[in-house]
Amino acid sequence: QRTIVSGSWDRTVKIWNLTNCKLRSTLAGHGGYVNTVAVSPDGSLCASGGKDGTILLWDLAEGKKLYSLDAGSIIHALCFSPNRYWLCAATETSIKIWDLESKSVVVDLKVDLKQESEMATEGTTGPACKNKIMYCTCLSWCAD
């Protein structure tokens, strides 16, 4: 059935039925606001994340929590791989990719802040950006 999923500041994920425009279920489990949700390509799973640094995986058909993944810091964005077996998360400190079958981190992509700071201040006369923080705020996964 046609569905939309939303995350809220009230720490919940809501599943909406677009056929009748009614709330189908409210999913609770986060310890902080939810600022990102992603639905798997086949529509069976939903991932949610936010301030608590935890990713929750939900079964959309049943409206039940399956399990959680610890991202270690605030989660800004989530996206599923085209095959649905990997999940990518943009956090305050890195971009992490989980294998959802083993529930393990496959790769943890970190930005070299020292190098980024030096590149950002080349040719400028102002102070170096010593306290620069890099946030990834959106993600997309190419099927190729």
C-alpha positions as CSV (number, residue, x, y, z in Angstrom):
1,Q,0.0,0.0,0.0
2,R,1.1,3.6,-0.6
3,T,3.0,4.8,2.4
4,I,4.9,7.8,3.6
5,V,7.2,7.8,6.7
6,S,8.0,10.8,8.8
7,G,10.4,11.5,11.7
8,S,9.6,14.0,14.4
9,W,10.9,16.1,17.3
10,D,8.7,14.1,19.6
11,R,11.1,11.2,19.2
12,T,8.7,9.1,17.0
13,V,8.5,7.7,13.5
14,K,5.0,7.9,11.9
15,I,3.8,5.7,9.1
16,W,1.0,7.3,7.0
17,N,-1.4,5.5,4.7
18,L,-1.6,7.6,1.5
19,T,-4.7,5.8,0.2
20,N,-6.9,7.3,3.0
21,C,-4.5,9.9,4.3
22,K,-4.6,8.5,7.8
23,L,-1.9,7.7,10.4
24,R,-1.3,3.9,10.3
25,S,1.1,3.7,13.2
26,T,3.4,5.6,15.5
27,L,6.8,4.0,16.3
28,A,8.5,4.9,19.5
29,G,12.1,4.0,20.6
30,H,14.4,7.0,20.1
31,G,15.9,8.8,23.0
32,G,16.1,12.1,21.1
33,Y,14.5,13.9,18.1
34,V,14.3,12.0,14.8
35,N,15.6,14.1,11.9
36,T,16.0,11.5,9.2
37,V,14.2,8.5,7.9
38,A,14.8,6.2,4.9
39,V,12.7,3.5,3.3
40,S,14.4,0.5,1.6
41,P,14.0,0.2,-2.2
42,D,11.6,-2.7,-1.8
43,G,9.5,-0.8,0.8
44,S,9.8,-3.4,3.5
45,L,12.2,-1.6,5.9
46,C,12.5,1.8,7.4
47,A,15.6,3.2,9.1
48,S,15.4,6.2,11.4
49,G,18.0,8.3,13.1
50,G,18.6,11.5,15.0
51,K,20.0,13.1,18.1
52,D,20.4,10.0,20.2
53,G,23.0,8.5,17.7
54,T,21.0,5.3,17.3
55,I,19.7,4.0,14.0
56,L,16.5,2.0,14.5
57,L,15.4,-0.5,11.8
58,W,11.6,-1.0,11.4
59,D,9.5,-3.6,9.7
60,L,7.0,-1.4,7.8
61,A,4.4,-4.0,7.2
62,E,4.2,-5.0,10.9
63,G,5.1,-1.5,12.3
64,K,7.6,-3.2,14.7
65,K,11.2,-2.4,15.6
66,L,13.6,-5.0,14.3
67,Y,16.9,-3.9,15.9
68,S,19.2,-0.9,16.5
69,L,22.7,0.2,15.3
70,D,24.9,2.5,17.3
71,A,26.3,5.3,15.1
72,G,28.1,7.0,18.0
73,S,27.0,10.5,17.3
74,I,24.0,12.5,15.9
75,I,22.7,11.1,12.6
76,H,22.0,13.7,9.9
77,A,21.0,11.4,7.0
78,L,20.4,7.8,6.0
79,C,20.0,5.9,2.8
80,F,19.7,2.3,1.8
81,S,21.8,0.7,-1.0
82,P,19.8,-0.4,-4.1
83,N,20.0,-4.0,-3.0
84,R,18.7,-3.1,0.6
85,Y,21.5,-5.0,2.3
86,W,23.7,-2.0,3.2
87,L,22.7,1.2,5.0
88,C,24.7,4.4,4.9
89,A,24.5,7.0,7.7
90,A,25.9,10.5,7.8
91,T,26.9,11.4,11.4
92,E,28.7,14.3,13.0
93,T,32.0,12.6,12.6
94,S,31.9,10.4,9.6
95,I,29.9,8.5,7.0
96,K,29.3,4.9,8.0
97,I,28.1,2.0,6.0
98,W,26.6,-1.1,7.7
99,D,26.0,-4.5,6.4
100,L,22.5,-5.2,7.6
101,E,22.8,-8.9,7.6
102,S,25.8,-9.0,9.9
103,K,24.8,-5.7,11.6
104,S,28.5,-4.6,11.3
105,V,30.2,-1.5,10.0
106,V,31.7,-2.2,6.6
107,V,33.5,1.1,6.2
108,D,33.8,4.3,8.3
109,L,34.6,7.3,6.0
110,K,36.3,10.1,7.9
111,V,37.3,13.5,6.7
112,D,40.8,14.7,7.4
113,L,39.9,17.9,9.2
114,K,43.5,19.2,9.3
115,Q,43.9,18.8,5.6
116,E,40.4,20.3,4.9
117,S,41.3,23.3,7.2
118,E,44.6,23.9,5.4
119,M,42.8,23.7,2.0
120,A,40.1,26.1,3.1
121,T,42.6,28.7,4.3
122,E,45.1,28.6,1.4
123,G,45.7,32.0,0.0
124,T,43.8,33.8,2.8
125,T,45.2,36.2,5.3
126,G,42.7,35.4,8.1
127,P,43.1,32.9,10.9
128,A,43.1,29.2,10.2
129,C,39.9,27.2,10.7
130,K,41.2,25.2,13.6
131,N,37.8,24.3,14.9
132,K,36.2,23.5,11.6
133,I,33.4,20.8,11.8
134,M,32.4,18.9,8.7
135,Y,28.8,17.8,8.6
136,C,27.3,15.6,5.8
137,T,23.6,16.6,5.7
138,C,22.3,14.4,2.8
139,L,23.1,11.1,1.1
140,S,22.2,9.3,-2.1
141,W,23.2,5.9,-3.3
142,C,23.9,5.3,-7.0
143,A,22.7,1.9,-8.4
144,D,25.8,1.5,-10.6
